[in-house]
């Protein structure tokens, strides 16, 4: 197919290339309505990127919402296919509160979901597609990966539940080490209990440089299995041109009520904030009454507007 680049802006060109990448990898296009019943989002509001949701009353009296999230819609509407695996990609608009725009904004995402009998190979495939997606956006990128179950094991050793745990996880996502210690003192956690977590969050770099220390920390907290999973995930890039652009960073977090296992974020030089975000979300599947597993990611096309061509 001949594409006239001069009549396509950067966002359009990248979205076309991403869709082509996912289709060639065996993912099928999934299309959805612009709105869902509001109850879907009210029951899973902690999963959403922003709290605000645009609502309206349908002609039959149901409270509806312009969708602020794609993944929840797909999980709700796609049948449980376990033990098979279903691979889907999408190009959709979502409606969220934007701090930059000081109000609601229509935002465009291209992403994919792998659902069903998700194993190590599936997670590796999704990670590779995430890295290739970043490469299509810009040659100056990094993919940061972590494992939420390792993080959770160390946090649970400090504060197994409640408000303290949530605050510690929030600080972890911000890499606020002093904040973690402050929260621990505020909630009466003994001095030094957070040392292992602080060490984990201080580890940042290529897998070869940090995995040995991560394995040692994970062993101390009974999370050896998860450290092996992280090593397997990072191994899909071993020996490739992308190896130097894949870094381990445990501030790549997600809400552990919904997410588990491998989590990752993508960054591009010159763009503030992540332009890609994803991971495993088996916990969300359980909350929504499903027995299959899932992993996926989204590319935030509106974040790419800062990229200049040429």
Backbone torsions as a table, in degrees:
resi	resn	phi	psi	omega
1	UNK	NA	133.3	-178.5
2	UNK	-92.9	123.7	179.9
3	UNK	-114.7	126.0	177.8
4	UNK	-85.3	98.3	-174.8
5	UNK	-57.3	-32.7	-174.5
6	UNK	-67.1	-18.4	178.7
7	UNK	-100.3	4.9	178.6
8	UNK	-114.5	130.8	175.0
9	UNK	-79.0	175.5	-174.5
10	UNK	-59.4	-42.3	-178.5
11	UNK	-64.1	-42.8	179.5
12	UNK	-65.2	-42.5	-178.4
13	UNK	-65.0	-43.8	179.8
14	UNK	-65.0	-42.0	179.8
15	UNK	-62.0	-39.2	177.8
16	UNK	-63.6	-45.1	-178.7
17	UNK	-65.6	-38.3	178.9
18	UNK	-65.3	-46.1	179.4
19	UNK	-61.0	-39.9	178.7
20	UNK	-63.8	-41.9	178.2
21	UNK	-59.3	-47.0	-176.3
22	UNK	-70.5	-38.5	178.5
23	UNK	-63.0	-42.2	179.3
24	UNK	-65.4	-26.3	179.0
25	UNK	-83.5	1.5	177.1
26	UNK	95.5	15.1	178.3
27	UNK	-93.8	139.6	-178.4
28	UNK	-99.5	144.1	-179.6
29	UNK	-67.5	131.5	176.8
30	UNK	-116.5	126.4	178.9
31	UNK	-113.9	146.3	-176.9
32	UNK	-141.6	167.0	177.7
33	UNK	-70.6	159.7	177.4
34	UNK	-74.3	-13.8	-176.5
35	UNK	-140.4	160.1	179.2
36	UNK	-137.3	168.7	173.3
37	UNK	-64.8	136.4	-175.6
38	UNK	-59.3	-30.2	-177.2
39	UNK	-56.8	-33.9	179.3
40	UNK	-58.0	-41.4	-177.0
41	UNK	-83.8	-33.6	179.6
42	UNK	-65.8	-33.5	179.5
43	UNK	-77.3	-17.3	-177.1
44	UNK	-130.1	37.1	-173.5
45	UNK	-63.5	-27.9	179.7
46	UNK	-70.7	-16.3	179.6
47	UNK	-80.4	-19.8	-172.4
48	UNK	-79.5	152.4	178.9
49	UNK	-69.1	-33.1	179.4
50	UNK	-137.2	155.8	-175.1
51	UNK	-77.5	-33.0	-175.0
52	UNK	-70.9	140.3	177.2
53	UNK	-136.0	131.9	177.6
54	UNK	-82.4	120.9	-176.2
55	UNK	-118.6	159.0	173.7
56	UNK	-155.4	159.4	179.2
57	UNK	-96.8	124.6	-179.8
58	UNK	-71.9	169.1	-179.0
59	UNK	-63.8	-22.9	178.0
60	UNK	-93.1	9.0	176.4
61	UNK	90.5	-3.2	179.6
62	UNK	-77.3	142.1	175.7
63	UNK	-82.8	119.0	-176.8
64	UNK	-112.2	166.2	179.6
65	UNK	-141.6	139.7	168.1
66	UNK	-66.9	129.3	-167.8
67	UNK	-65.6	125.3	176.1
68	UNK	-93.3	-1.9	-175.4
69	UNK	-154.1	145.5	-179.7
70	UNK	-93.6	-43.0	-174.4
71	UNK	-57.3	-45.3	179.8
72	UNK	-58.7	-40.4	179.4
73	UNK	-63.3	-43.9	-179.3
74	UNK	-65.4	-45.2	179.6
75	UNK	-59.9	-40.0	-179.3
76	UNK	-67.6	-40.5	-168.1
77	UNK	-98.2	-16.8	179.0
78	UNK	-94.1	129.7	-176.4
79	UNK	-66.1	151.1	175.0
80	UNK	-64.5	118.2	-174.1
81	UNK	-108.3	2.4	-177.9
82	UNK	-55.1	134.7	11.5
83	UNK	-92.4	10.9	173.0
84	UNK	-77.6	176.7	177.4
85	UNK	-126.4	134.6	178.1
86	UNK	-116.8	131.8	-176.8
87	UNK	-117.8	121.0	-175.0
88	UNK	-129.9	148.0	169.2
89	UNK	-129.3	161.8	-176.3
90	UNK	-145.5	160.9	172.6
91	UNK	-140.1	99.2	-168.7
92	UNK	-137.5	159.6	171.9
93	UNK	-100.2	142.0	173.7
94	UNK	-123.7	163.2	-174.6
95	UNK	-125.4	108.9	-173.3
96	UNK	-134.8	160.7	171.8
97	UNK	-74.6	128.6	179.4
98	UNK	-114.3	123.1	179.1
99	UNK	-63.0	-36.8	-178.4
100	UNK	-66.2	-37.5	-177.3
101	UNK	-92.4	-4.8	178.9
102	UNK	56.1	49.3	179.3
103	UNK	158.5	-170.5	179.3
104	UNK	-70.3	147.9	179.6
105	UNK	-145.4	142.0	173.6
106	UNK	-82.5	123.4	-177.1
107	UNK	-123.1	143.2	-177.1
108	UNK	-103.4	134.4	177.6
109	UNK	-127.3	144.0	165.9
110	UNK	-122.6	132.2	-177.3
111	UNK	-162.2	-174.6	-179.7
112	UNK	-146.8	158.8	177.1
113	UNK	-136.3	133.8	174.0
114	UNK	-115.5	116.9	-171.5
115	UNK	-129.1	147.8	177.9
116	UNK	120.8	-127.2	-178.6
117	UNK	-86.0	70.6	-175.5
118	UNK	-80.6	118.4	178.9
119	UNK	-116.9	-171.0	-178.4
120	UNK	-59.0	-38.6	-179.8
121	UNK	-63.8	-39.5	178.7
122	UNK	-64.7	-44.1	179.5
123	UNK	-62.2	-42.3	178.3
124	UNK	-62.1	-40.8	178.8
125	UNK	-62.9	-43.7	-179.5
126	UNK	-65.3	-40.0	176.8
127	UNK	-61.4	-42.8	178.4
128	UNK	-62.4	-42.1	179.0
129	UNK	-66.4	-33.9	176.1
130	UNK	-64.1	-44.4	178.8
131	UNK	-64.1	-42.4	178.9
132	UNK	-65.7	-32.9	177.0
133	UNK	-63.9	-44.4	177.8
134	UNK	-62.2	-40.5	-179.8
135	UNK	-62.4	-35.0	177.1
136	UNK	-70.0	-26.1	-179.0
137	UNK	-81.1	-38.9	-177.2
138	UNK	-167.8	147.4	175.5
139	UNK	-75.6	-11.9	-178.2
140	UNK	-106.2	85.4	-174.6
141	UNK	-141.8	162.6	168.5
142	UNK	-139.2	147.7	174.0
143	UNK	-114.1	118.8	-179.8
144	UNK	-103.7	129.9	-177.6
145	UNK	-124.3	153.0	175.9
146	UNK	-149.1	-177.6	176.9
147	UNK	-132.9	113.0	-173.4
148	UNK	-66.2	-27.8	-179.2
149	UNK	-73.3	-28.3	172.3
150	UNK	-67.6	-48.1	178.7
151	UNK	-57.6	-45.8	-178.5
152	UNK	-62.8	-36.9	-179.9
153	UNK	-62.4	-41.1	-179.4
154	UNK	-74.4	-36.1	177.5
155	UNK	-68.0	-41.9	-179.1
156	UNK	-64.1	-27.9	177.1
157	UNK	-68.5	-21.4	178.9
158	UNK	-94.9	-51.6	-175.8
159	UNK	-143.7	95.7	-174.2
160	UNK	-68.5	-6.8	-179.5
161	UNK	-173.2	177.1	172.9
162	UNK	80.3	-166.4	-173.6
163	UNK	-64.9	-36.7	-179.3
164	UNK	-60.9	-42.9	-179.9
165	UNK	-61.6	-44.6	-179.2
166	UNK	-62.7	-41.1	-179.6
167	UNK	-67.8	-38.1	178.6
168	UNK	-65.4	-43.1	178.0
169	UNK	-63.7	-37.3	177.7
170	UNK	-63.4	-43.9	177.1
171	UNK	-64.3	-37.0	178.8
172	UNK	-61.8	-42.0	179.3
173	UNK	-64.3	-25.6	178.4
174	UNK	-96.4	0.1	-174.6
175	UNK	53.6	40.0	-178.4
176	UNK	-95.3	85.4	-175.5
177	UNK	-67.1	-40.4	177.7
178	UNK	-64.4	-35.7	178.2
179	UNK	-63.2	-38.6	178.2
180	UNK	-62.3	-46.8	179.0
181	UNK	-62.8	-38.9	179.4
182	UNK	-63.4	-44.6	178.6
183	UNK	-61.6	-42.1	179.7
184	UNK	-59.6	-43.0	-179.6
185	UNK	-68.5	-38.9	-179.3
186	UNK	-61.5	-33.6	-176.5
187	UNK	-102.2	15.8	172.5
188	UNK	74.1	20.3	176.8
189	UNK	-74.6	136.4	-175.3
190	UNK	-60.3	148.3	179.5
191	UNK	-58.0	130.5	176.8
192	UNK	90.8	-10.0	-178.5
193	UNK	-62.6	-25.4	-176.3
194	UNK	-91.1	2.8	-173.3
195	UNK	-59.0	-41.8	179.8
196	UNK	-62.3	-41.8	179.2
197	UNK	-65.4	-42.1	179.5
198	UNK	-62.8	-38.1	176.7
199	UNK	-64.2	-42.8	-179.9
200	UNK	-60.9	-45.7	-177.8
201	UNK	-70.9	-19.9	178.4
202	UNK	-81.2	-15.2	-179.9
203	UNK	-79.7	121.8	-178.8
204	UNK	-150.3	126.7	177.5
205	UNK	153.8	-172.7	180.0
206	UNK	-61.1	148.4	-179.4
207	UNK	-51.2	-41.4	-178.8
208	UNK	-59.5	-30.2	-175.4
209	UNK	-84.8	-24.9	-170.9
210	UNK	-122.4	-13.9	-173.5
211	UNK	-64.1	-35.8	-179.2
212	UNK	-61.2	-44.1	179.5
213	UNK	-68.8	-36.9	177.7
214	UNK	-63.1	-42.8	178.1
215	UNK	-60.1	-42.1	-179.3
216	UNK	-64.7	-43.5	177.8
217	UNK	-64.9	-44.2	-179.4
218	UNK	-60.8	-38.6	179.6
219	UNK	-62.3	-39.9	178.9
220	UNK	-60.6	-29.0	-175.0
221	UNK	-110.8	17.8	176.2
222	UNK	68.7	30.1	-177.5
223	UNK	-119.4	30.7	-178.2
224	UNK	-58.7	-40.8	-179.0
225	UNK	-58.5	-40.4	-177.9
226	UNK	-72.0	-34.0	176.1
227	UNK	-63.8	-37.5	176.9
228	UNK	-65.2	-38.6	178.2
229	UNK	-64.0	-40.4	178.2
230	UNK	-64.2	-41.4	178.6
231	UNK	-63.8	-40.1	177.9
232	UNK	-64.6	-38.6	179.5
233	UNK	-65.1	-45.1	-179.8
234	UNK	-67.1	-28.6	-176.3
235	UNK	-65.2	-19.6	-179.4
236	UNK	-66.0	-16.1	179.8
237	UNK	-102.2	-2.9	-176.0
238	UNK	-60.2	129.3	177.9
239	UNK	79.9	-0.4	-179.0
240	UNK	-96.8	167.7	177.1
241	UNK	-63.6	-23.2	-176.9
242	UNK	-83.1	-9.6	-171.9
243	UNK	-55.0	-39.7	-177.3
244	UNK	-74.0	-12.3	-178.2
245	UNK	-100.8	2.5	178.5
246	UNK	-105.8	120.3	-176.3
247	UNK	-124.2	150.0	174.9
248	UNK	-96.9	128.1	-177.7
249	UNK	-149.9	114.3	-176.0
250	UNK	-81.5	7.9	169.3
251	UNK	-86.5	-4.0	172.7
252	UNK	-79.1	83.9	-170.9
253	UNK	-112.0	176.5	174.1
254	UNK	-157.1	165.1	179.3
255	UNK	-65.1	116.7	-175.6
256	UNK	-70.8	-6.8	172.3
257	UNK	-73.5	-21.3	-177.4
258	UNK	-116.4	-38.2	-174.3
259	UNK	-103.3	158.6	175.9
260	UNK	-154.0	170.8	172.1
261	UNK	62.2	-142.7	-175.1
262	UNK	-69.3	130.7	174.3
263	UNK	-128.3	150.3	-177.5
264	UNK	-155.3	156.4	177.4
265	UNK	-140.5	148.1	179.6
266	UNK	-116.8	139.5	-178.1
267	UNK	-129.8	147.4	178.6
268	UNK	-124.9	136.8	179.6
269	UNK	-57.5	129.8	178.9
270	UNK	92.8	-6.1	179.6
271	UNK	-114.3	116.3	179.2
272	UNK	-71.0	132.3	180.0
273	UNK	87.6	167.5	-178.7
274	UNK	-77.2	140.5	175.8
275	UNK	-100.2	-7.8	178.7
276	UNK	-144.6	139.7	179.9
277	UNK	-146.7	138.2	-179.9
278	UNK	-168.9	-174.6	178.9
279	UNK	155.7	-173.3	177.9
280	UNK	-85.9	140.3	-179.5
281	UNK	-137.0	51.3	176.1
282	UNK	-60.3	-34.8	-178.8
283	UNK	-63.6	-36.8	175.3
284	UNK	-62.9	-41.8	179.6
285	UNK	-59.8	-41.9	178.8
286	UNK	-63.5	-43.5	-178.8
287	UNK	-61.8	-28.4	-179.0
288	UNK	-98.3	17.6	171.8
289	UNK	76.6	22.9	-179.0
290	UNK	-108.8	153.2	179.6
291	UNK	-105.1	-6.6	179.2
292	UNK	-83.0	170.1	-179.4
293	UNK	-107.8	171.0	-177.6
294	UNK	-158.3	150.2	173.4
295	UNK	-148.6	144.7	-179.3
296	UNK	-172.0	-178.8	177.6
297	UNK	-158.4	165.9	176.2
298	UNK	-131.7	143.4	171.8
299	UNK	-104.6	125.8	-176.6
300	UNK	-91.7	96.0	-172.6
301	UNK	-63.3	-31.8	-179.2
302	UNK	-65.4	-23.7	177.3
303	UNK	-70.6	-18.8	-175.4
304	UNK	-85.1	-1.9	-178.4
305	UNK	-63.0	-20.3	-178.8
306	UNK	-80.1	-13.0	-179.2
307	UNK	-73.1	127.7	177.2
308	UNK	-99.6	142.8	-178.0
309	UNK	-87.3	155.0	172.7
310	UNK	73.6	NA	NA
